[in-house]
Amino acid sequence: MERRLFVRGAGLAGVLAAGSAPAIVHAQTTIRWRIASSFPKSLDTLFGVCDDFAKAIGEMSGGKFTITTHAAGELMPAFGVLDGVGNGTVEMANTAPYYFFGKDPTYALDCAIPFGLNYRQMNAWMSDGDGLKLLREFYAKVNIVNFPMGNTGAQMGGWYRKEIKSVADLKGLKFRAGGFAGKVLERIGVVPQNIPGGEIYQALEKGTIDAAEWVGPYDDQKLGFNKVAPFYYYPGWWEGGPQLSLYVNQKAYEGLPSEYKAMIANASAMAGSLMMAKYDYRNPAALKQLVAGGAKIVRFPKDVMEAAFKSAQDIYGELSASNPAWKKIYASYADYRREGNLWFRFSESAFDDFMQSQKL
């Protein structure tokens, strides 16, 4: 079923005025904005969410509000989009906020942290809990209005050249891990590497890194990691439900009429939901193909999971003691995680556990 959102009588989108005040758009003005992605076009799920979003905006506005989509490196580097939107170089971007944990670890709470929320829980905390409100306050300091736009669901734990039999095998391992995961892995002996998606294969092939994680079967197969690293581990405990975000320059956003603001909210929600659907539908077939091609699917040893969990909790405690923004938002996040896990224990987990043990 093709999902389209239409808003009748929509006004026209705006352009920024000179000076500090936003320009209020006037009727019959047509504008063209750009959205910069942190991902390459070859990843039709991660980059594709931008195309789905832009298409919906065009349809809702009757072609008056057009958005061109740009892959990582076209307008700015993959990791340059936060500053690019904040300073008005580009009007919009779509990215994984945990890429910017080096600026402030709090950004990771808008995406994923190790042993954090799954997709359903993240959606609940953001939409019906305090998540979006708290993060909007946080982003205001960098002139950005954020919207959830995409999720991959729980990810795999990455590709390894050698088998990981215990936490001791992680010592000195050069591992490409996105965002906050690197901090946790570092404490258990890993040497983390933060490399954009389009550059991972070459690093793994040349031996610059020993292992790499990206997303899951569908995207990983496209990137070809199985050709150079046979061991495919799970689960990706650092990304139980990583949310991607749409960044909008605050001044540009404030210059839009209410109809166009509503379009952005609705189009980002639709495109994000479609991304999750694509992953859930496409990952099963891709996983089968990877296994048929020789990939060895292996679960992380218990001592690796336990060591990583302890490392994560220690870091969260330290951040809560030193970073006021983290403390405020993480308190809400952690409270809901506890309640959400209690509920899922009796609902989703129990049902899934039974169904996945059946021969259907």
Secondary structure in CASP SS format (residue, H / E / C, confidence):
PFRMAT SS
TARGET T0000
AUTHOR 0000-0000-0000
METHOD secondary structure of the structure
MODEL  1
M C 1.00
E C 1.00
R C 1.00
R C 1.00
L C 1.00
F C 1.00
V C 1.00
R C 1.00
G C 1.00
A C 1.00
G C 1.00
L C 1.00
A C 1.00
G C 1.00
V C 1.00
L C 1.00
A C 1.00
A C 1.00
G C 1.00
S C 1.00
A C 1.00
P C 1.00
A C 1.00
I C 1.00
V C 1.00
H C 1.00
A C 1.00
Q C 1.00
T C 1.00
T C 1.00
I E 1.00
R E 1.00
W E 1.00
R E 1.00
I E 1.00
A E 1.00
S E 1.00
S C 1.00
F C 1.00
P C 1.00
K C 1.00
S C 1.00
L C 1.00
D C 1.00
T C 1.00
L C 1.00
F C 1.00
G H 1.00
V H 1.00
C H 1.00
D H 1.00
D H 1.00
F H 1.00
A H 1.00
K H 1.00
A H 1.00
I H 1.00
G H 1.00
E H 1.00
M H 1.00
S C 1.00
G C 1.00
G C 1.00
K C 1.00
F E 1.00
T E 1.00
I E 1.00
T E 1.00
T E 1.00
H E 1.00
A C 1.00
A C 1.00
G C 1.00
E C 1.00
L C 1.00
M C 1.00
P C 1.00
A H 1.00
F H 1.00
G H 1.00
V H 1.00
L H 1.00
D H 1.00
G H 1.00
V H 1.00
G H 1.00
N C 1.00
G C 1.00
T C 1.00
V C 1.00
E C 1.00
M E 1.00
A E 1.00
N E 1.00
T E 1.00
A C 1.00
P H 1.00
Y H 1.00
Y H 1.00
F H 1.00
F C 1.00
G C 1.00
K C 1.00
D C 1.00
P H 1.00
T H 1.00
Y H 1.00
A H 1.00
L H 1.00
D H 1.00
C C 1.00
A C 1.00
I C 1.00
P C 1.00
F C 1.00
G C 1.00
L C 1.00
N C 1.00
Y H 1.00
R H 1.00
Q H 1.00
M H 1.00
N H 1.00
A H 1.00
W H 1.00
M H 1.00
S H 1.00
D C 1.00
G C 1.00
D C 1.00
G H 1.00
L H 1.00
K H 1.00
L H 1.00
L H 1.00
R H 1.00
E H 1.00
F H 1.00
Y H 1.00
A H 1.00
K H 1.00
V H 1.00
N C 1.00
I E 1.00
V E 1.00
N E 1.00
F E 1.00
P E 1.00
M E 1.00
G E 1.00
N E 1.00
T C 1.00
G C 1.00
A C 1.00
Q C 1.00
M C 1.00
G C 1.00
G E 1.00
W E 1.00
Y E 1.00
R C 1.00
K C 1.00
E C 1.00
I C 1.00
K C 1.00
S C 1.00
V H 1.00
A H 1.00
D H 1.00
L H 1.00
K C 1.00
G C 1.00
L C 1.00
K E 1.00
F E 1.00
R E 1.00
A C 1.00
G C 1.00
G C 1.00
F C 1.00
A H 1.00
G H 1.00
K H 1.00
V H 1.00
L H 1.00
E H 1.00
R C 1.00
I C 1.00
G C 1.00
V C 1.00
V E 1.00
P E 1.00
Q E 1.00
N C 1.00
I C 1.00
P C 1.00
G H 1.00
G H 1.00
E H 1.00
I H 1.00
Y H 1.00
Q H 1.00
A H 1.00
L H 1.00
E H 1.00
K H 1.00
G C 1.00
T C 1.00
I C 1.00
D C 1.00
A E 1.00
A E 1.00
E C 1.00
W C 1.00
V C 1.00
G C 1.00
P H 1.00
Y H 1.00
D H 1.00
D H 1.00
Q H 1.00
K H 1.00
L H 1.00
G C 1.00
F H 1.00
N H 1.00
K H 1.00
V C 1.00
A C 1.00
P C 1.00
F E 1.00
Y E 1.00
Y E 1.00
Y E 1.00
P C 1.00
G C 1.00
W C 1.00
W C 1.00
E C 1.00
G C 1.00
G C 1.00
P C 1.00
Q E 1.00
L E 1.00
S E 1.00
L E 1.00
Y E 1.00
V E 1.00
N E 1.00
Q H 1.00
K H 1.00
A H 1.00
Y H 1.00
E H 1.00
G C 1.00
L C 1.00
P C 1.00
S H 1.00
E H 1.00
Y H 1.00
K H 1.00
A H 1.00
M H 1.00
I H 1.00
A H 1.00
N H 1.00
A H 1.00
S H 1.00
A H 1.00
M H 1.00
A H 1.00
G H 1.00
S H 1.00
L H 1.00
M H 1.00
M H 1.00
A H 1.00
K H 1.00
Y H 1.00
D H 1.00
Y H 1.00
R H 1.00
N H 1.00
P H 1.00
A H 1.00
A H 1.00
L H 1.00
K H 1.00
Q H 1.00
L H 1.00
V H 1.00
A H 1.00
G C 1.00
G C 1.00
A C 1.00
K E 1.00
I E 1.00
V E 1.00
R E 1.00
F C 1.00
P C 1.00
K H 1.00
D H 1.00
V H 1.00
M H 1.00
E H 1.00
A H 1.00
A H 1.00
F H 1.00
K H 1.00
S H 1.00
A H 1.00
Q H 1.00
D H 1.00
I H 1.00
Y H 1.00
G H 1.00
E H 1.00
L H 1.00
S H 1.00
A H 1.00
S H 1.00
N C 1.00
P H 1.00
A H 1.00
W H 1.00
K H 1.00
K H 1.00
I H 1.00
Y H 1.00
A H 1.00
S H 1.00
Y H 1.00
A H 1.00
D H 1.00
Y H 1.00
R H 1.00
R H 1.00
E H 1.00
G H 1.00
N H 1.00
L H 1.00
W H 1.00
F H 1.00
R H 1.00
F H 1.00
S C 1.00
E H 1.00
S H 1.00
A H 1.00
F H 1.00
D H 1.00
D H 1.00
F H 1.00
M H 1.00
Q C 1.00
S C 1.00
Q C 1.00
K C 1.00
L C 1.00
END
